[in-house]
Amino acid sequence: MAGDDSDRDLGPCPLCGRPMLAGPSVDRHHWVPRREGGREAAPMHTVCHRKIHAVLGEREIARAYATPEALRGHPEIATFLRWIAGKPPEFVSPHRTTRRRRR
């Protein structure tokens, strides 16, 4: 549809590297959570963003996982990235992930 930017290519997802298309499959991720003083954010697949927050607490993200490289090095995120690699860019998980209880 002309004028519809839902097919607009936003470049690769900084976490999984798959193409991002403007629309509901893309969120903004703060590399350091706002609650921890972060301001810098970037577009990221919604499913990738949800996985980060399902696996890691905000303080843990701020202290040790505030870059795509660090996130990719986390074992559970790395497993997720192998799984998501074959999904289409507009893939949105049909279920909501729950946060783990953090100490």
N, CA, C and O atoms as a GROMACS GRO file, in nm:
protein
  412
    1MET      N    1   0.085  -0.117   0.000
    1MET     CA    2   0.000   0.000   0.000
    1MET      C    3   0.090   0.124   0.000
    1MET      O    4   0.181   0.133   0.082
    2ALA      N    5   0.065   0.216  -0.089
    2ALA     CA    6   0.147   0.338  -0.098
    2ALA      C    7   0.134   0.421   0.028
    2ALA      O    8   0.024   0.440   0.080
    3GLY      N    9   0.247   0.471   0.077
    3GLY     CA   10   0.246   0.552   0.198
    3GLY      C   11   0.248   0.472   0.326
    3GLY      O   12   0.266   0.528   0.434
    4ASP      N   13   0.230   0.342   0.316
    4ASP     CA   14   0.233   0.255   0.433
    4ASP      C   15   0.378   0.223   0.464
    4ASP      O   16   0.446   0.160   0.382
    5ASP      N   17   0.427   0.264   0.583
    5ASP     CA   18   0.568   0.240   0.615
    5ASP      C   19   0.589   0.112   0.693
    5ASP      O   20   0.698   0.090   0.746
    6SER      N   21   0.486   0.024   0.701
    6SER     CA   22   0.501  -0.100   0.775
    6SER      C   23   0.600  -0.195   0.706
    6SER      O   24   0.652  -0.286   0.770
    7ASP      N   25   0.627  -0.173   0.575
    7ASP     CA   26   0.725  -0.256   0.505
    7ASP      C   27   0.862  -0.189   0.501
    7ASP      O   28   0.954  -0.242   0.439
    8ARG      N   29   0.877  -0.076   0.566
    8ARG     CA   30   1.003  -0.002   0.563
    8ARG      C   31   1.112  -0.080   0.636
    8ARG      O   32   1.094  -0.119   0.752
    9ASP      N   33   1.223  -0.101   0.568
    9ASP     CA   34   1.337  -0.173   0.625
    9ASP      C   35   1.410  -0.081   0.722
    9ASP      O   36   1.451   0.028   0.686
   10LEU      N   37   1.425  -0.126   0.846
   10LEU     CA   38   1.494  -0.049   0.949
   10LEU      C   39   1.638  -0.095   0.969
   10LEU      O   40   1.706  -0.051   1.061
   11GLY      N   41   1.684  -0.184   0.882
   11GLY     CA   42   1.818  -0.238   0.897
   11GLY      C   43   1.815  -0.364   0.982
   11GLY      O   44   1.708  -0.414   1.015
   12PRO      N   45   1.931  -0.416   1.018
   12PRO     CA   46   1.936  -0.538   1.097
   12PRO      C   47   1.908  -0.513   1.245
   12PRO      O   48   1.940  -0.407   1.299
   13CYS      N   49   1.848  -0.612   1.309
   13CYS     CA   50   1.828  -0.607   1.454
   13CYS      C   51   1.966  -0.613   1.521
   13CYS      O   52   2.048  -0.696   1.484
   14PRO      N   53   1.991  -0.526   1.617
   14PRO     CA   54   2.123  -0.527   1.680
   14PRO      C   55   2.151  -0.654   1.761
   14PRO      O   56   2.267  -0.683   1.792
   15LEU      N   57   2.046  -0.730   1.795
   15LEU     CA   58   2.069  -0.852   1.871
   15LEU      C   59   2.081  -0.973   1.779
   15LEU      O   60   2.182  -1.044   1.783
   16CYS      N   61   1.979  -0.998   1.697
   16CYS     CA   62   1.978  -1.121   1.617
   16CYS      C   63   2.033  -1.103   1.476
   16CYS      O   64   2.069  -1.202   1.411
   17GLY      N   65   2.039  -0.979   1.427
   17GLY     CA   66   2.093  -0.953   1.295
   17GLY      C   67   1.993  -0.972   1.181
   17GLY      O   68   2.026  -0.942   1.066
   18ARG      N   69   1.872  -1.022   1.210
   18ARG     CA   70   1.770  -1.036   1.105
   18ARG      C   71   1.719  -0.898   1.066
   18ARG      O   72   1.724  -0.806   1.148
   19PRO      N   73   1.669  -0.880   0.943
   19PRO     CA   74   1.615  -0.750   0.903
   19PRO      C   75   1.496  -0.711   0.991
   19PRO      O   76   1.421  -0.797   1.038
   20MET      N   77   1.480  -0.582   1.014
   20MET     CA   78   1.365  -0.531   1.088
   20MET      C   79   1.277  -0.452   0.992
   20MET      O   80   1.326  -0.372   0.912
   21LEU      N   81   1.146  -0.476   1.001
   21LEU     CA   82   1.049  -0.403   0.922
   21LEU      C   83   0.964  -0.321   1.018
   21LEU      O   84   0.916  -0.373   1.119
   22ALA      N   85   0.944  -0.193   0.987
   22ALA     CA   86   0.864  -0.105   1.073
   22ALA      C   87   0.728  -0.170   1.097
   22ALA      O   88   0.667  -0.224   1.005
   23GLY      N   89   0.681  -0.162   1.220
   23GLY     CA   90   0.551  -0.218   1.254
   23GLY      C   91   0.554  -0.286   1.390
   23GLY      O   92   0.644  -0.260   1.470
   24PRO      N   93   0.456  -0.372   1.416
   24PRO     CA   94   0.443  -0.432   1.550
   24PRO      C   95   0.553  -0.531   1.587
   24PRO      O   96   0.563  -0.571   1.703
   25SER      N   97   0.635  -0.571   1.490
   25SER     CA   98   0.743  -0.666   1.523
   25SER      C   99   0.868  -0.595   1.574
   25SER      O  100   0.970  -0.660   1.598
   26VAL      N  101   0.861  -0.460   1.592
   26VAL     CA  102   0.979  -0.384   1.636
   26VAL      C  103   0.945  -0.299   1.758
   26VAL      O  104   0.841  -0.232   1.762
   27ASP      N  105   1.033  -0.302   1.857
   27ASP     CA  106   1.026  -0.222   1.981
   27ASP      C  107   1.151  -0.134   1.986
   27ASP      O  108   1.236  -0.139   1.898
   28ARG      N  109   1.159  -0.054   2.091
   28ARG     CA  110   1.283   0.020   2.122
   28ARG      C  111   1.339  -0.039   2.251
   28ARG      O  112   1.267  -0.059   2.348
   29HIS      N  113   1.468  -0.066   2.250
   29HIS     CA  114   1.536  -0.122   2.368
   29HIS      C  115   1.636  -0.019   2.421
   29HIS      O  116   1.718   0.033   2.346
   30HIS      N  117   1.628   0.009   2.550
   30HIS     CA  118   1.727   0.095   2.616
   30HIS      C  119   1.843   0.006   2.659
   30HIS      O  120   1.825  -0.089   2.736
   31TRP      N  121   1.963   0.036   2.609
   31TRP     CA  122   2.079  -0.048   2.640
   31TRP      C  123   2.106  -0.052   2.789
   31TRP      O  124   2.137  -0.158   2.843
   32VAL      N  125   2.094   0.061   2.856
   32VAL     CA  126   2.093   0.065   3.002
   32VAL      C  127   1.949   0.105   3.036
   32VAL      O  128   1.903   0.210   2.992
   33PRO      N  129   1.878   0.022   3.112
   33PRO     CA  130   1.738   0.052   3.142
   33PRO      C  131   1.720   0.193   3.200
   33PRO      O  132   1.805   0.242   3.274
   34ARG      N  133   1.611   0.257   3.164
   34ARG     CA  134   1.583   0.393   3.212
   34ARG      C  135   1.586   0.399   3.364
   34ARG      O  136   1.634   0.497   3.421
   35ARG      N  137   1.537   0.297   3.428
   35ARG     CA  138   1.536   0.292   3.574
   35ARG      C  139   1.676   0.294   3.633
   35ARG      O  140   1.697   0.332   3.748
   36GLU      N  141   1.773   0.253   3.551
   36GLU     CA  142   1.913   0.251   3.593
   36GLU      C  143   1.991   0.370   3.537
   36GLU      O  144   2.114   0.374   3.543
   37GLY      N  145   1.918   0.468   3.482
   37GLY     CA  146   1.981   0.591   3.433
   37GLY      C  147   2.010   0.595   3.284
   37GLY      O  148   2.072   0.690   3.236
   38GLY      N  149   1.966   0.494   3.210
   38GLY     CA  150   1.994   0.490   3.068
   38GLY      C  151   1.907   0.582   2.985
   38GLY      O  152   1.792   0.611   3.021
   39ARG      N  153   1.962   0.627   2.875
   39ARG     CA  154   1.888   0.713   2.783
   39ARG      C  155   1.896   0.661   2.639
   39ARG      O  156   1.799   0.674   2.563
   40GLU      N  157   2.008   0.601   2.601
   40GLU     CA  158   2.028   0.555   2.464
   40GLU      C  159   1.942   0.432   2.435
   40GLU      O  160   1.943   0.335   2.511
   41ALA      N  161   1.867   0.439   2.324
   41ALA     CA  162   1.780   0.328   2.285
   41ALA      C  163   1.796   0.303   2.136
   41ALA      O  164   1.841   0.390   2.062
   42ALA      N  165   1.758   0.184   2.094
   42ALA     CA  166   1.766   0.147   1.953
   42ALA      C  167   1.648   0.056   1.918
   42ALA      O  168   1.596  -0.014   2.005
   43PRO      N  169   1.607   0.057   1.791
   43PRO     CA  170   1.503  -0.038   1.750
   43PRO      C  171   1.556  -0.180   1.760
   43PRO      O  172   1.675  -0.206   1.741
   44MET      N  173   1.465  -0.272   1.791
   44MET     CA  174   1.500  -0.412   1.806
   44MET      C  175   1.372  -0.493   1.786
   44MET      O  176   1.263  -0.443   1.816
   45HIS      N  177   1.383  -0.614   1.736
   45HIS     CA  178   1.264  -0.699   1.725
   45HIS      C  179   1.196  -0.712   1.862
   45HIS      O  180   1.263  -0.725   1.964
   46THR      N  181   1.066  -0.708   1.861
   46THR     CA  182   0.988  -0.723   1.984
   46THR      C  183   1.021  -0.856   2.053
   46THR      O  184   1.038  -0.860   2.175
   47VAL      N  185   1.031  -0.964   1.975
   47VAL     CA  186   1.059  -1.094   2.034
   47VAL      C  187   1.199  -1.096   2.098
   47VAL      O  188   1.217  -1.159   2.202
   48CYS      N  189   1.295  -1.030   2.038
   48CYS     CA  190   1.431  -1.022   2.095
   48CYS      C  191   1.429  -0.939   2.223
   48CYS      O  192   1.490  -0.976   2.324
   49HIS      N  193   1.358  -0.826   2.219
   49HIS     CA  194   1.348  -0.738   2.334
   49HIS      C  195   1.283  -0.811   2.452
   49HIS      O  196   1.331  -0.803   2.566
   50ARG      N  197   1.174  -0.881   2.425
   50ARG     CA  198   1.106  -0.956   2.532
   50ARG      C  199   1.196  -1.063   2.592
   50ARG      O  200   1.194  -1.085   2.713
   51LYS      N  201   1.274  -1.129   2.507
   51LYS     CA  202   1.363  -1.235   2.557
   51LYS      C  203   1.466  -1.177   2.653
   51LYS      O  204   1.493  -1.235   2.758
   52ILE      N  205   1.524  -1.064   2.618
   52ILE     CA  206   1.623  -1.000   2.706
   52ILE      C  207   1.563  -0.978   2.844
   52ILE      O  208   1.624  -1.014   2.945
   53HIS      N  209   1.444  -0.919   2.849
   53HIS     CA  210   1.383  -0.886   2.978
   53HIS      C  211   1.324  -1.007   3.049
   53HIS      O  212   1.302  -1.002   3.170
   54ALA      N  213   1.299  -1.116   2.976
   54ALA     CA  214   1.254  -1.239   3.040
   54ALA      C  215   1.370  -1.311   3.109
   54ALA      O  216   1.351  -1.381   3.208
   55VAL      N  217   1.489  -1.292   3.055
   55VAL     CA  218   1.608  -1.363   3.106
   55VAL      C  219   1.684  -1.280   3.210
   55VAL      O  220   1.735  -1.335   3.308
   56LEU      N  221   1.692  -1.149   3.188
   56LEU     CA  222   1.778  -1.064   3.270
   56LEU      C  223   1.700  -0.954   3.342
   56LEU      O  224   1.604  -0.899   3.287
   57GLY      N  225   1.739  -0.924   3.462
   57GLY     CA  226   1.681  -0.813   3.536
   57GLY      C  227   1.745  -0.682   3.492
   57GLY      O  228   1.853  -0.683   3.431
   58GLU      N  229   1.681  -0.571   3.522
   58GLU     CA  230   1.730  -0.441   3.478
   58GLU      C  231   1.869  -0.408   3.533
   58GLU      O  232   1.954  -0.356   3.460
   59ARG      N  233   1.892  -0.437   3.658
   59ARG     CA  234   2.023  -0.410   3.717
   59ARG      C  235   2.131  -0.494   3.649
   59ARG      O  236   2.242  -0.446   3.625
   60GLU      N  237   2.099  -0.620   3.620
   60GLU     CA  238   2.194  -0.710   3.554
   60GLU      C  239   2.225  -0.660   3.412
   60GLU      O  240   2.340  -0.665   3.368
   61ILE      N  241   2.122  -0.611   3.342
   61ILE     CA  242   2.144  -0.555   3.208
   61ILE      C  243   2.238  -0.435   3.218
   61ILE      O  244   2.334  -0.425   3.142
   62ALA      N  245   2.208  -0.345   3.311
   62ALA     CA  246   2.288  -0.223   3.326
   62ALA      C  247   2.434  -0.255   3.360
   62ALA      O  248   2.525  -0.189   3.309
   63ARG      N  249   2.456  -0.352   3.444
   63ARG     CA  250   2.592  -0.381   3.492
   63ARG      C  251   2.676  -0.466   3.396
   63ARG      O  252   2.796  -0.446   3.384
   64ALA      N  253   2.611  -0.563   3.328
   64ALA     CA  254   2.692  -0.658   3.252
   64ALA      C  255   2.646  -0.683   3.108
   64ALA      O  256   2.719  -0.744   3.030
   65TYR      N  257   2.528  -0.636   3.072
   65TYR     CA  258   2.473  -0.672   2.940
   65TYR      C  259   2.417  -0.550   2.866
   65TYR      O  260   2.309  -0.558   2.808
   66ALA      N  261   2.488  -0.439   2.868
   66ALA     CA  262   2.440  -0.315   2.808
   66ALA      C  263   2.485  -0.296   2.663
   66ALA      O  264   2.475  -0.186   2.608
   67THR      N  265   2.535  -0.402   2.600
   67THR     CA  266   2.573  -0.396   2.458
   67THR      C  267   2.520  -0.520   2.388
   67THR      O  268   2.497  -0.623   2.453
   68PRO      N  269   2.501  -0.512   2.258
   68PRO     CA  270   2.458  -0.632   2.185
   68PRO      C  271   2.558  -0.747   2.197
   68PRO      O  272   2.518  -0.863   2.208
   69GLU      N  273   2.686  -0.714   2.196
   69GLU     CA  274   2.790  -0.818   2.205
   69GLU      C  275   2.780  -0.892   2.339
   69GLU      O  276   2.787  -1.015   2.342
   70ALA      N  277   2.764  -0.817   2.448
   70ALA     CA  278   2.754  -0.879   2.580
   70ALA      C  279   2.628  -0.966   2.588
   70ALA      O  280   2.632  -1.076   2.642
   71LEU      N  281   2.518  -0.916   2.535
   71LEU     CA  282   2.393  -0.994   2.536
   71LEU      C  283   2.409  -1.124   2.459
   71LEU      O  284   2.364  -1.230   2.505
   72ARG      N  285   2.471  -1.118   2.342
   72ARG     CA  286   2.490  -1.239   2.262
   72ARG      C  287   2.577  -1.342   2.333
   72ARG      O  288   2.569  -1.461   2.303
   73GLY      N  289   2.660  -1.298   2.428
   73GLY     CA  290   2.746  -1.389   2.502
   73GLY      C  291   2.677  -1.460   2.617
   73GLY      O  292   2.732  -1.554   2.673
   74HIS      N  293   2.556  -1.418   2.652
   74HIS     CA  294   2.482  -1.484   2.760
   74HIS      C  295   2.431  -1.618   2.706
   74HIS      O  296   2.371  -1.621   2.599
   75PRO      N  297   2.452  -1.728   2.777
   75PRO     CA  298   2.417  -1.861   2.725
   75PRO      C  299   2.270  -1.876   2.684
   75PRO      O  300   2.241  -1.933   2.579
   76GLU      N  301   2.178  -1.826   2.763
   76GLU     CA  302   2.036  -1.842   2.730
   76GLU      C  303   1.997  -1.755   2.610
   76GLU      O  304   1.914  -1.796   2.528
   77ILE      N  305   2.055  -1.637   2.599
   77ILE     CA  306   2.030  -1.550   2.484
   77ILE      C  307   2.090  -1.614   2.359
   77ILE      O  308   2.028  -1.610   2.252
   78ALA      N  309   2.208  -1.673   2.370
   78ALA     CA  310   2.273  -1.739   2.257
   78ALA      C  311   2.186  -1.854   2.204
   78ALA      O  312   2.174  -1.871   2.083
   79THR      N  313   2.127  -1.931   2.293
   79THR     CA  314   2.037  -2.040   2.253
   79THR      C  315   1.915  -1.983   2.180
   79THR      O  316   1.875  -2.036   2.077
   80PHE      N  317   1.858  -1.877   2.234
   80PHE     CA  318   1.745  -1.810   2.171
   80PHE      C  319   1.782  -1.761   2.032
   80PHE      O  320   1.703  -1.777   1.938
   81LEU      N  321   1.900  -1.703   2.015
   81LEU     CA  322   1.943  -1.650   1.886
   81LEU      C  323   1.957  -1.760   1.780
   81LEU      O  324   1.927  -1.736   1.663
   82ARG      N  325   2.000  -1.878   1.820
   82ARG     CA  326   2.006  -1.990   1.726
   82ARG      C  327   1.865  -2.030   1.682
   82ARG      O  328   1.843  -2.062   1.566
   83TRP      N  329   1.769  -2.026   1.776
   83TRP     CA  330   1.630  -2.061   1.745
   83TRP      C  331   1.564  -1.956   1.654
   83TRP      O  332   1.497  -1.992   1.558
   84ILE      N  333   1.583  -1.830   1.684
   84ILE     CA  334   1.515  -1.721   1.612
   84ILE      C  335   1.574  -1.699   1.473
   84ILE      O  336   1.508  -1.638   1.389
   85ALA      N  337   1.693  -1.747   1.447
   85ALA     CA  338   1.763  -1.721   1.320
   85ALA      C  339   1.680  -1.759   1.198
   85ALA      O  340   1.690  -1.693   1.094
   86GLY      N  341   1.599  -1.862   1.207
   86GLY     CA  342   1.521  -1.907   1.093
   86GLY      C  343   1.383  -1.844   1.081
   86GLY      O  344   1.308  -1.876   0.988
   87LYS      N  345   1.348  -1.757   1.171
   87LYS     CA  346   1.216  -1.695   1.169
   87LYS      C  347   1.216  -1.574   1.075
   87LYS      O  348   1.319  -1.510   1.056
   88PRO      N  349   1.099  -1.543   1.016
   88PRO     CA  350   1.091  -1.425   0.928
   88PRO      C  351   1.103  -1.296   1.009
   88PRO      O  352   1.078  -1.296   1.130
   89PRO      N  353   1.140  -1.185   0.944
   89PRO     CA  354   1.161  -1.057   1.013
   89PRO      C  355   1.039  -1.008   1.091
   89PRO      O  356   1.054  -0.943   1.195
   90GLU      N  357   0.920  -1.038   1.042
   90GLU     CA  358   0.799  -0.988   1.107
   90GLU      C  359   0.745  -1.083   1.214
   90GLU      O  360   0.636  -1.060   1.267
   91PHE      N  361   0.819  -1.188   1.246
   91PHE     CA  362   0.775  -1.286   1.347
   91PHE      C  363   0.753  -1.219   1.482
   91PHE      O  364   0.839  -1.146   1.532
   92VAL      N  365   0.638  -1.247   1.541
   92VAL     CA  366   0.605  -1.202   1.677
   92VAL      C  367   0.559  -1.325   1.752
   92VAL      O  368   0.468  -1.394   1.707
   93SER      N  369   0.618  -1.353   1.864
   93SER     CA  370   0.583  -1.469   1.944
   93SER      C  371   0.437  -1.461   1.986
   93SER      O  372   0.391  -1.356   2.031
   94PRO      N  373   0.363  -1.572   1.971
   94PRO     CA  374   0.221  -1.571   2.007
   94PRO      C  375   0.195  -1.571   2.157
   94PRO      O  376   0.080  -1.556   2.200
   95HIS      N  377   0.296  -1.587   2.236
   95HIS     CA  378   0.276  -1.588   2.381
   95HIS      C  379   0.367  -1.485   2.448
   95HIS      O  380   0.473  -1.448   2.396
   96ARG      N  381   0.324  -1.441   2.561
   96ARG     CA  382   0.401  -1.342   2.639
   96ARG      C  383   0.494  -1.418   2.732
   96ARG      O  384   0.452  -1.511   2.801
   97THR      N  385   0.619  -1.377   2.734
   97THR     CA  386   0.713  -1.440   2.826
   97THR      C  387   0.698  -1.376   2.963
   97THR      O  388   0.664  -1.259   2.975
   98THR      N  389   0.722  -1.454   3.066
   98THR     CA  390   0.711  -1.402   3.201
   98THR      C  391   0.849  -1.375   3.255
   98THR      O  392   0.946  -1.444   3.222
   99ARG      N  393   0.858  -1.274   3.338
   99ARG     CA  394   0.987  -1.242   3.399
   99ARG      C  395   1.018  -1.340   3.510
   99ARG      O  396   0.930  -1.384   3.584
  100ARG      N  397   1.143  -1.373   3.519
  100ARG     CA  398   1.188  -1.456   3.630
  100ARG      C  399   1.203  -1.368   3.752
  100ARG      O  400   1.226  -1.248   3.742
  101ARG      N  401   1.188  -1.428   3.866
  101ARG     CA  402   1.207  -1.353   3.989
  101ARG      C  403   1.356  -1.327   4.009
  101ARG      O  404   1.437  -1.419   4.001
  102ARG      N  405   1.391  -1.203   4.033
  102ARG     CA  406   1.531  -1.163   4.051
  102ARG      C  407   1.560  -1.136   4.198
  102ARG      O  408   1.476  -1.087   4.273
  103ARG      N  409   1.682  -1.169   4.236
  103ARG     CA  410   1.723  -1.143   4.374
  103ARG      C  411   1.786  -1.008   4.384
  103ARG      O  412   1.828  -0.967   4.492
   0.00000   0.00000   0.00000
